[in-house]
Amino acid sequence: MLHLLYVLEQIRQTPGAIQLPPEAPTEAPPWANPENLDETLRPRTFRFNINPRKPQDPEPPKKLGLPVKGPESEAKLEYAPLHAGPDGIEVRLLRLLPGRGTEPIRCELVRVPVESATGKYEALSYCWGPSTPRVTLFCNGTAVSVTANLGDALRARRSPESTRILWVDALCINQTDNDEKRIQVPLMNRIYRGASTVRVWVGNDTPSQPITQALNILRNVYRLCVRFGWDLNFPYIMLNRSLLKESGFPDMDDKAWRSIKYLVEMPWFSRTWIIQEVVLSRGAYLHSDNTTLRWVEFCIGFVALSRQFLVSRPDCLPTLPAFVRVMELMLSYHTTGRISKGLDFLALLENHRTALATDPRDKVYGFLGIYEELAGTQGPGIVPDYVNMTARDLYLTTTVRIVQHTNVLDVLGIAGLGQRGGGLSDLPSWATDWSISDVANGLNRRAIDGTYLYDFHACGDTLATSCHPTFENEKLRLNGVYFDEISTVGDVNDLPLRKDGASLSISSTPFQVVALFLSWLRTSGSLDPKQRYPDGNDMLSSFIHTLFLDKIPEDLPDEIHLNRDPELPHLCFPLSFNSNQRQSQNHKIPTLLRFGYFTFGLFIRFARPGPFYLAARAARRIEDSIPLKFRAIMRYAGPRGKQRLENRPWNSRDYHMLFMNLRSLSKRLLVTKGGYIGLGPREMQVGDRVFLVRGSRTPLVLRPRGDQWELVGDCFVRGIMQGEAFDEAKCEQLEVV
């Protein structure tokens, strides 16, 4: 998830598919003029619930009066076979006949060569939705039962006067013919690339119209970006009532802002296949029954809001999986707009691991088309096969082919015993289970263009040569050097989630972060000024390097500068009492939490982590059961107010502490018998061994199993990440099962 912190700046500062018009900005923003920051900008107070009791829209979507059929009465549509002739492979297109209102939907299927159809049809992107209820349409004169969501989408796209030409997967591919699917699924990249437009149906709106509200807000944010540029100053906009009204925004505490959360959490954004459908499109539009928004306008509007406004309205933040999915989708769409070659298949799979699919095989098959279209080559020897290939066989094959194709062992960093207990539990430890959605970052994480987030070379120069792994009878044979045994492990850095398992707990986060880093400080021995690291460096300095994974920011604040004694409250607690007064420039937090900050700052050197864990648990239960009021205060009157009204979404110290926390997400601290410290997988135990393996950028944690080994995961160990401890002459063969 760490790479998402770079998304906002990457989209704003790098060329790609998401760009403001060339003429933007058309005028200077008013907040850039100091004369506008005068005494007229008085403080304003807003109050809203972090966790409202009632959902945003409890009422069901509007009924359109469609004829309903149960699945037991579904008619079978007869499909004429598709051929591959001199003009290329055939596909079917849907001729959606004219109609109005609740008149029955009528359509026809026609066969055309895929190449000759380019630019002559629109492709429909939608979520199939639940199998019931279903609606009836007439295709080639036959009554056919389809999902209600598809019926709504076709009715919304139907013209009252003219025929529309569409490609719709549920109707244009015979879903009961696996042999046809084996041929047609690999063509979907060319189908979506060849469509004149991709029409995204997000769903029918409800009577309170949250989808319409969300799309209108995002459209207005986009227009403001065109007018003033990327760096919108939302505190200024919310304080300036005339600009607020002129921009078409609701007031800051209006519940209409929660419509952004409602939109992004809709099922369409969770599907695996929509990534290909949007990324390869010539142009995409989001549709509901009431409004339409260009995909690029959605992206720019959401990025601009995420940089500043959503920090001030935590109740508007989508659930963590939903937020990760939409940010990864936008980043891939933006990045592929400038990729001509260098697309990495493993990075493509890893960057979209949180996407969902009904068939677990689609977690791999859904990305073959993107890779083939943009990289100009077939995904590493993998062909969709829904007849003979099980999900287990596919995941085994994918891991083997990726290693053989890339000649490095990066894929092992996202495999390991952590996959047990979910997904396909019978996989070997070295095979990646792509059915598991994981928001945490591997240490070998890359952008889809192949750029690594970290520059690790634990096996030295052997990355430049073949790593020569062998696969036999579901066993992986590697060559590696034993480094050390793990003697101590710390607590796991888990996100403080609420009882829904997807939403961050705002109130418990500070206490949990305090407890975690305090626990790690004591586990590592970094609070002992007499203790030195094995390489001779200061122990506390090595601890900080470990938390940052050796990627120390150049603008690290003085409070945690490595050449002076750090202030532990700022080191271990990102939302410290002092820094929080400036964070996001515009909000205070409840008194209970401010008391927690003060307590931590006062007792950090003496306190134990236990009470903070208990406080985190209590705060989470309170937040789950009692609606908490969140108070946002904008104070920009007078000379100091003018200074506060800067367009910075984060305080520098808090930004770096957030980075430090996310880099260790889902990991735990390790200490080896030799005194080395690092971060390893959550399933790591005392007695596990650290190996430096030829072809692996990071050390691997292995667990003995007789004369064989199980892969636990990869790890970071301070002082050996650039090959300092690797000696190829000492390599031994390791058999991993």
Buried (B, 14 or more C-beta within 10 A) or exposed (E): BBBBBEBBEBBBEEEBBBBBEEEBBEEEBBBBEEEBBEEEBEEBEBEBBBBEEEEBBEEEBBEBEBBEBEEEEBEEBEBEEBEEEEEBBBBBBBBBBEBEEEEBBBBBBBBBBBEEBBEEBBBBBBBBBEEEBBBBBBBBEEBBBBBBBBBBBBBBBBEEEEEBBBBBBBBBBBEEBEEBBBBBBBBBBBBBBBBBBBBBBBBBBBEBBBBBBBBBBBBBBBBBBBBBBBBBBBBBBBBBEEBBEEBEBBEBBBBBBBBBBBBBBBBBBBBBBBBBBBBBBBEBBBBBBBBBBBBBBBBBBBBBBBBBBBBBBBBBBBBBBBBBBBBBBBBBBBBBBEBEEEBBBBBBBBBBBBBBBEEBBBBBBBBBBBBBBBBEEEBBEBEBBBEEBEBBEBBBBBBBBBBEBBEBBBBBBBBBBBBBEEBBEEBBBBBBBBBBBBBBBBBBBBBBBBEBBBEBBBBBEBBEEEBEBEBEEEEBEBBBBBBBEBBBBBBBBBBBBBEEEBBBBBBBBBBBBBBBBBBBBBBBBBBEEEBEBBEEBBBBBBBBBBBBBBEBEEEBBEBBEBEEEBBBBBBBBBBBBBBBEBBBBBBBBBEEBBEBBBBBBEEBEEBEBEBBBEBBBEBBBBBBEEBBEBBBEBBBBBEEBBEBBEBBBBBBBBBBBBBBBBBBBBBBBBBBEEBBBBBBBBBBEEEBBBBBBBBBBBBBBBBEEEEEBBBBBBBBBBBBBEBEBBEBEEBEEBBBB
